[in-house]
Amino acid sequence: MAVVGSYFPGRGTLIEQTFLKGQAHGEAAGLAEGVLRILEHRGIAVRSETRRRISECTYRDTLRHWLDRAFTVSQADELLDELFAVEESDR
């Protein structure tokens, strides 16, 4: 039986880059779904624009922050408002 060598992972191959990109996208999608499910479970209405912004976000750190905050906000828009306040203070 022949053993096929693989340079994946850790070699910077196109296959590895594609895999890691897909993995990051999947993680972001899961975090976004988690944020929305928590808000739904808490009975907090989410406007379609807010739902879209959360679902399309690809920044995992931002999504993790929103996931933590989803337990305490009283309105879904507070998640986005807080982010804008942080971004404004960085300028």
Backbone as JSON Lines, residues from 0, in Angstrom:
{"i":0,"aa":"M","n":[0.85,-1.17,0.0],"ca":[0.0,0.0,0.0],"c":[0.9,1.24,0.0]}
{"i":1,"aa":"A","n":[0.63,2.13,-0.9],"ca":[1.41,3.35,-1.02],"c":[0.93,4.37,0.0]}
{"i":2,"aa":"V","n":[1.86,5.07,0.56],"ca":[1.53,6.14,1.48],"c":[1.65,7.46,0.72]}
{"i":3,"aa":"V","n":[0.57,8.21,0.74],"ca":[0.58,9.48,0.04],"c":[0.91,10.57,1.05]}
{"i":4,"aa":"G","n":[1.98,11.29,0.79],"ca":[2.38,12.38,1.67],"c":[1.51,13.6,1.45]}
{"i":5,"aa":"S","n":[1.3,14.33,2.5],"ca":[0.49,15.54,2.39],"c":[1.24,16.69,3.04]}
{"i":6,"aa":"Y","n":[1.2,17.8,2.37],"ca":[1.83,18.99,2.92],"c":[0.84,19.83,3.7]}
{"i":7,"aa":"F","n":[-0.33,19.29,3.91],"ca":[-1.39,20.01,4.62],"c":[-1.56,19.37,5.97]}
{"i":8,"aa":"P","n":[-1.69,20.02,7.06],"ca":[-1.65,21.47,7.23],"c":[-0.25,21.99,7.52]}
{"i":9,"aa":"G","n":[-0.14,23.28,7.53],"ca":[1.08,23.93,7.97],"c":[2.05,24.32,6.9]}
{"i":10,"aa":"R","n":[1.7,24.13,5.66],"ca":[2.66,24.44,4.61],"c":[2.24,25.62,3.74]}
{"i":11,"aa":"G","n":[1.11,26.26,4.06],"ca":[0.69,27.42,3.3],"c":[0.16,27.09,1.92]}
{"i":12,"aa":"T","n":[-0.28,25.86,1.73],"ca":[-0.79,25.47,0.43],"c":[-2.15,26.12,0.18]}
{"i":13,"aa":"L","n":[-2.54,26.16,-1.07],"ca":[-3.84,26.7,-1.44],"c":[-4.95,25.89,-0.77]}
{"i":14,"aa":"I","n":[-4.77,24.61,-0.68],"ca":[-5.78,23.75,-0.03],"c":[-5.91,24.15,1.44]}
{"i":15,"aa":"E","n":[-4.79,24.34,2.1],"ca":[-4.82,24.73,3.51],"c":[-5.47,26.1,3.68]}
{"i":16,"aa":"Q","n":[-5.1,27.05,2.84],"ca":[-5.68,28.39,2.94],"c":[-7.19,28.35,2.73]}
{"i":17,"aa":"T","n":[-7.63,27.57,1.76],"ca":[-9.06,27.43,1.5],"c":[-9.76,26.77,2.67]}
{"i":18,"aa":"F","n":[-9.15,25.74,3.22],"ca":[-9.72,25.05,4.38],"c":[-9.86,25.99,5.56]}
{"i":19,"aa":"L","n":[-8.8,26.74,5.86],"ca":[-8.82,27.65,7.01],"c":[-9.83,28.78,6.81]}
{"i":20,"aa":"K","n":[-9.95,29.27,5.59],"ca":[-10.93,30.3,5.3],"c":[-12.35,29.76,5.52]}
{"i":21,"aa":"G","n":[-12.6,28.56,5.04],"ca":[-13.91,27.92,5.25],"c":[-14.18,27.67,6.71]}
{"i":22,"aa":"Q","n":[-13.17,27.26,7.44],"ca":[-13.31,27.01,8.87],"c":[-13.66,28.3,9.6]}
{"i":23,"aa":"A","n":[-13.0,29.39,9.28],"ca":[-13.27,30.69,9.91],"c":[-14.68,31.16,9.55]}
{"i":24,"aa":"H","n":[-15.08,30.96,8.3],"ca":[-16.43,31.36,7.88],"c":[-17.48,30.56,8.65]}
{"i":25,"aa":"G","n":[-17.24,29.27,8.8],"ca":[-18.17,28.42,9.54],"c":[-18.27,28.8,11.01]}
{"i":26,"aa":"E","n":[-17.14,29.14,11.6],"ca":[-17.14,29.57,13.0],"c":[-17.91,30.88,13.15]}
{"i":27,"aa":"A","n":[-17.69,31.81,12.24],"ca":[-18.4,33.1,12.3],"c":[-19.9,32.89,12.14]}
{"i":28,"aa":"A","n":[-20.29,32.02,11.21],"ca":[-21.71,31.76,11.0],"c":[-22.33,31.13,12.25]}
{"i":29,"aa":"G","n":[-21.61,30.25,12.9],"ca":[-22.11,29.62,14.13],"c":[-22.26,30.62,15.27]}
{"i":30,"aa":"L","n":[-21.29,31.52,15.39],"ca":[-21.38,32.55,16.43],"c":[-22.56,33.48,16.17]}
{"i":31,"aa":"A","n":[-22.74,33.88,14.91],"ca":[-23.87,34.75,14.56],"c":[-25.19,34.06,14.87]}
{"i":32,"aa":"E","n":[-25.29,32.8,14.53],"ca":[-26.51,32.06,14.84],"c":[-26.74,31.99,16.34]}
{"i":33,"aa":"G","n":[-25.68,31.83,17.09],"ca":[-25.79,31.8,18.55],"c":[-26.31,33.11,19.11]}
{"i":34,"aa":"V","n":[-25.81,34.22,18.6],"ca":[-26.27,35.54,19.04],"c":[-27.77,35.66,18.79]}
{"i":35,"aa":"L","n":[-28.18,35.33,17.57],"ca":[-29.6,35.46,17.21],"c":[-30.49,34.51,18.01]}
{"i":36,"aa":"R","n":[-30.01,33.31,18.28],"ca":[-30.81,32.35,19.07],"c":[-30.98,32.82,20.5]}
{"i":37,"aa":"I","n":[-29.94,33.38,21.09],"ca":[-30.04,33.89,22.46],"c":[-31.06,35.01,22.52]}
{"i":38,"aa":"L","n":[-30.97,35.94,21.57],"ca":[-31.93,37.04,21.54],"c":[-33.35,36.51,21.37]}
{"i":39,"aa":"E","n":[-33.52,35.56,20.47],"ca":[-34.84,34.96,20.24],"c":[-35.35,34.27,21.5]}
{"i":40,"aa":"H","n":[-34.5,33.51,22.14],"ca":[-34.88,32.79,23.35],"c":[-35.28,33.75,24.47]}
{"i":41,"aa":"R","n":[-34.62,34.9,24.52],"ca":[-34.94,35.9,25.54],"c":[-36.17,36.72,25.17]}
{"i":42,"aa":"G","n":[-36.73,36.5,23.99],"ca":[-37.92,37.22,23.57],"c":[-37.63,38.63,23.07]}
{"i":43,"aa":"I","n":[-36.41,38.86,22.63],"ca":[-36.01,40.19,22.14],"c":[-36.2,40.21,20.62]}
{"i":44,"aa":"A","n":[-36.99,41.16,20.16],"ca":[-37.24,41.31,18.72],"c":[-35.98,41.8,18.03]}
{"i":45,"aa":"V","n":[-35.74,41.26,16.85],"ca":[-34.57,41.65,16.06],"c":[-35.06,42.15,14.7]}
{"i":46,"aa":"R","n":[-34.8,43.43,14.44],"ca":[-35.17,44.0,13.14],"c":[-34.41,43.28,12.03]}
{"i":47,"aa":"S","n":[-34.98,43.26,10.84],"ca":[-34.35,42.55,9.72],"c":[-32.97,43.12,9.4]}
{"i":48,"aa":"E","n":[-32.8,44.44,9.5],"ca":[-31.5,45.06,9.24],"c":[-30.46,44.61,10.28]}
{"i":49,"aa":"T","n":[-30.87,44.55,11.53],"ca":[-29.97,44.1,12.6],"c":[-29.63,42.63,12.4]}
{"i":50,"aa":"R","n":[-30.63,41.82,12.06],"ca":[-30.41,40.39,11.8],"c":[-29.4,40.22,10.66]}
{"i":51,"aa":"R","n":[-29.56,41.01,9.61],"ca":[-28.64,40.93,8.47],"c":[-27.22,41.3,8.88]}
{"i":52,"aa":"R","n":[-27.07,42.39,9.64],"ca":[-25.74,42.83,10.08],"c":[-25.05,41.76,10.93]}
{"i":53,"aa":"I","n":[-25.82,41.14,11.83],"ca":[-25.25,40.1,12.68],"c":[-24.87,38.89,11.83]}
{"i":54,"aa":"S","n":[-25.77,38.47,10.95],"ca":[-25.54,37.28,10.12],"c":[-24.38,37.44,9.15]}
{"i":55,"aa":"E","n":[-24.18,38.65,8.66],"ca":[-23.13,38.89,7.67],"c":[-21.78,39.26,8.27]}
{"i":56,"aa":"C","n":[-21.73,39.45,9.58],"ca":[-20.47,39.81,10.23],"c":[-19.49,38.64,10.14]}
{"i":57,"aa":"T","n":[-18.26,38.92,9.76],"ca":[-17.23,37.89,9.65],"c":[-16.13,38.03,10.68]}
{"i":58,"aa":"Y","n":[-16.23,39.05,11.53],"ca":[-15.22,39.28,12.56],"c":[-15.56,38.46,13.81]}
{"i":59,"aa":"R","n":[-14.81,37.4,14.01],"ca":[-15.13,36.48,15.11],"c":[-15.02,37.15,16.48]}
{"i":60,"aa":"D","n":[-14.08,38.06,16.67],"ca":[-13.97,38.75,17.96],"c":[-15.22,39.59,18.23]}
{"i":61,"aa":"T","n":[-15.7,40.27,17.2],"ca":[-16.93,41.06,17.34],"c":[-18.1,40.15,17.66]}
{"i":62,"aa":"L","n":[-18.21,39.04,16.96],"ca":[-19.31,38.1,17.2],"c":[-19.24,37.49,18.6]}
{"i":63,"aa":"R","n":[-18.04,37.19,19.07],"ca":[-17.91,36.67,20.44],"c":[-18.36,37.72,21.46]}
{"i":64,"aa":"H","n":[-18.01,38.97,21.2],"ca":[-18.43,40.05,22.08],"c":[-19.96,40.16,22.07]}
{"i":65,"aa":"W","n":[-20.55,40.13,20.89],"ca":[-22.01,40.19,20.78],"c":[-22.66,38.99,21.46]}
{"i":66,"aa":"L","n":[-22.04,37.84,21.35],"ca":[-22.6,36.64,21.99],"c":[-22.65,36.82,23.5]}
{"i":67,"aa":"D","n":[-21.58,37.34,24.08],"ca":[-21.55,37.61,25.52],"c":[-22.6,38.65,25.9]}
{"i":68,"aa":"R","n":[-22.71,39.7,25.11],"ca":[-23.64,40.79,25.41],"c":[-25.1,40.4,25.17]}
{"i":69,"aa":"A","n":[-25.35,39.42,24.32],"ca":[-26.72,39.02,24.01],"c":[-27.48,38.56,25.25]}
{"i":70,"aa":"F","n":[-26.77,38.16,26.28],"ca":[-27.41,37.72,27.52],"c":[-27.92,38.88,28.37]}
{"i":71,"aa":"T","n":[-27.41,40.08,28.11],"ca":[-27.74,41.19,29.01],"c":[-28.43,42.38,28.36]}
{"i":72,"aa":"V","n":[-28.4,42.49,27.04],"ca":[-29.02,43.66,26.4],"c":[-30.54,43.58,26.49]}
{"i":73,"aa":"S","n":[-31.18,44.74,26.43],"ca":[-32.64,44.76,26.45],"c":[-33.21,44.93,25.05]}
{"i":74,"aa":"Q","n":[-32.38,45.35,24.09],"ca":[-32.77,45.48,22.69],"c":[-31.61,44.99,21.82]}
{"i":75,"aa":"A","n":[-31.95,44.35,20.72],"ca":[-30.91,43.81,19.84],"c":[-30.0,44.9,19.28]}
{"i":76,"aa":"D","n":[-30.57,46.07,19.01],"ca":[-29.77,47.16,18.44],"c":[-28.68,47.65,19.39]}
{"i":77,"aa":"E","n":[-28.81,47.37,20.67],"ca":[-27.76,47.76,21.62],"c":[-26.43,47.1,21.29]}
{"i":78,"aa":"L","n":[-26.47,45.9,20.71],"ca":[-25.24,45.23,20.33],"c":[-24.48,46.06,19.3]}
{"i":79,"aa":"L","n":[-25.2,46.53,18.29],"ca":[-24.57,47.31,17.22],"c":[-24.21,48.71,17.69]}
{"i":80,"aa":"D","n":[-25.08,49.31,18.5],"ca":[-24.81,50.66,19.01],"c":[-23.52,50.69,19.8]}
{"i":81,"aa":"E","n":[-23.31,49.68,20.61],"ca":[-22.1,49.62,21.42],"c":[-20.87,49.51,20.54]}
{"i":82,"aa":"L","n":[-20.96,48.73,19.48],"ca":[-19.83,48.59,18.56],"c":[-19.49,49.92,17.92]}
{"i":83,"aa":"F","n":[-20.51,50.66,17.49],"ca":[-20.26,51.96,16.88],"c":[-19.6,52.91,17.87]}
{"i":84,"aa":"A","n":[-19.99,52.86,19.12],"ca":[-19.39,53.72,20.14],"c":[-17.91,53.4,20.31]}
{"i":85,"aa":"V","n":[-17.57,52.12,20.29],"ca":[-16.17,51.7,20.4],"c":[-15.39,52.16,19.18]}
{"i":86,"aa":"E","n":[-15.97,51.97,17.99],"ca":[-15.29,52.39,16.77],"c":[-15.08,53.9,16.73]}
{"i":87,"aa":"E","n":[-16.04,54.67,17.17],"ca":[-15.94,56.12,17.19],"c":[-14.84,56.58,18.15]}
{"i":88,"aa":"S","n":[-14.71,55.92,19.28],"ca":[-13.7,56.32,20.27],"c":[-12.29,55.99,19.81]}
{"i":89,"aa":"D","n":[-12.16,55.06,18.86],"ca":[-10.86,54.69,18.33],"c":[-10.33,55.68,17.31]}
{"i":90,"aa":"R","n":[-11.18,56.54,16.8],"ca":[-10.75,57.48,15.74],"c":[-10.0,58.66,16.28]}
